[in-house]
Amino acid sequence: MIKKHLMAAAMVSLLAANYSYGNGPTKYDIDTNHSTVGFSVPILGGLSRVRGKFMDFTVTIVYDEADVTKSSVSTVIKTASINTGIERRDNHLRTADFFDAEKYPEITFQSKRIEKKGDQLLAVGTFTMRGVTKEIALPFTITGKYTNPANGKTNLGVATKLTLNRQDYGIAWRHKEAPDFVGDEVEIDIALITKAAGGQAASGQ
C-alpha cells in the first residue's frame, strides 16, 4: 500500500513538472541560417530603395505563451556585417559617415518588458545604435510554432517591422551634390526562426 502511494505521488510530481515546463517560459536561440535582419532606405524621395541586411547577429528569446509578460528578447547585431550587395557601398557604410563600425561595433536591443494590447505584442526596451541609446516599443508577431512529434521540441517564428530615423542616432551623412539622395526614414524588416527548444531529445540526437 505504501509503495502504491509513493508511486502515485511520484507520477503526480512528474506530470506536474512536465506541465510546468511545457507552459512556462522557454528559451530560444535563433537559427541565423534561416533568419533575416533586413532594412531598406529610400533614394531620391522614394524613386528607388536600397535594401540590405546584417549577416552577423544573435537573438535570444524567452517566450511564455501562457503569460507573455514573462517573455523577453535580447539582440546583438554586428555593424561590420552590413551587406547591401555592393562592396564599395558597404565599406562606406562601415565608416564614420554612417555606422562607424570600428568605434561602435554593435547595435543592441534589450527588452524591459513585453506587453500585449489586443492582438499586438510590443517589446519595450533599450535600443542602442552608434552610441545613442533610446527606449523604443518594438512591435512583433509570433508567426507560428512547429512542434516536432518525434522529440517534442519546438521551433518558433517571429517577425517585426518598424521605421527608424537615422538622424536620431547620429547617422547624418548627406550626398554633397544631392543632399536628399539618401532618405532619413529607414524601414527595418526582421524575420526570425528559432532553433528547436524544449521537449525531450530524440534517441541519437
C-alpha positions, 0 to 999 in steps of 0.5 A: 500500500505504501509503495502504491502511494509513493508511486502515485505521488511520484507520477503526480510530481512528474506530470506536474513538472512536465506541465510546468515546463511545457507552459512556462517560459522557454528559451530560444536561440535563433537559427541565423541560417534561416533568419533575416535582419533586413532594412531598406532606405529610400533614394531620391524621395522614394524613386528607388530603395536600397535594401540590405541586411546584417549577416552577423547577429544573435537573438535570444528569446524567452517566450511564455505563451501562457503569460507573455509578460514573462517573455523577453528578447535580447539582440546583438547585431554586428555593424561590420556585417552590413551587406547591401550587395555592393562592396564599395557601398558597404565599406562606406557604410562601415565608416564614420559617415554612417555606422562607424563600425570600428568605434561602435561595433554593435547595435543592441536591443534589450527588452524591459518588458513585453506587453500585449494590447489586443492582438499586438505584442510590443517589446519595450526596451533599450535600443542602442545604435552608434552610441545613442541609446533610446527606449523604443516599443518594438512591435512583433508577431509570433508567426507560428510554432512547429512542434516536432512529434518525434522529440517534442521540441519546438521551433518558433517564428517571429517577425517585426517591422518598424521605421527608424530615423537615422538622424536620431542616432547620429547617422547624418551623412548627406550626398554633397551634390544631392543632399536628399539622395539618401532618405532619413526614414529607414524601414527595418524588416526582421524575420526570425526562426528559432532553433528547436527548444524544449521537449525531450531529445530524440534517441541519437540526437 
